């Protein structure tokens, strides 16, 4: 497909699609760059990184913590990386989150480029500037908002992506459809995951559509004062169970979206009638829709969520497919009803 770009109006960020990762597309010599990637991506795509300085971290959410960031910064100092260094994060959501965080704090901020290699990072994690690390079981408790100069989409990385990671990423695709694009929801109902995986043009089109949704939201509200809150649909409960039960991010968000649909049906002022369609679509893409959980343990994590404001929690609920709203929900209501929600 043809090269295309999206640009923020508030921040200098471009998303460049369908271009190979190399010196020409990143616009910088290898000597001026440091790649941050994980063991899995490095093993599969080592040849793409030849000649670059590379920092390889351990793979997985369990390593998304401050000690990993400290190790990376130590290596950057050993490399004598300066203010003009371009940090390139190549990987899934964990890598792009960590690379963005490192770039934002090393020498008070250096250049950043992201090359997402999974569906989840392409449609969500790499877009929008949020980054950081977990603190124990608490998701993304430490971090910054720091925009990359550009995000490069090289779809060749998807050729080695396991099916389970395609499934994981489609939770965020379905999330975008639920909150902003009813036509996208209907389109997803017509396809299967295999249909989409088998059609590179459809994959590229779907990724661009989702990036356009998220970039449109973030452009208007970079620091989550209004519409950007809608991107948290499914994430409030999702973050509470993700690390507690060692779930993939997309699986946790899927369960969280079902919980939010149930709240959307029950709370006053909401008349959401399509929860069953959401559950059916998630199942169609092989995502889980429930979990046996210790509700007391979940609530103890939930009450420290960043979206809590005093005695209420900001929840994203649905009026209808494609029409979402952030609404305060009483913490006491959540405590008493969590067993009926997840």
Buried (B, 14 or more C-beta within 10 A) or exposed (E): EEEBEBEBEEBEBBBBBBBEBEBEBBEBEBEBBBBBBBBBBBEBBEEBBEEBBBBBBEBEBEBBBBEBBEBBBEBBEEEEBEEEBBBBBBBBBBBBBBBBBBBBBBBEEBBBBBBBBBBBBBBBBBBBBBBBBBBEBBBBBBBBBBBBBBBBBBBEBBEEBEEEBBBBBBBBBBBBBBBBBBEBBBBBEEBEBEEBBEEBEBBBBBBBBBBBBBBBBBBBBBEBEEBBBBBBBBBBBBBBBBBBBEBBBBBBBBBBBBBBBBBBBBBEEBEBEBBEBBBEBBEBBBBBBEBEBEBEBBBBBBEEBBBBEEEBBBBBBBEBBBEBBBBBBEBEBBBEBBEEBB
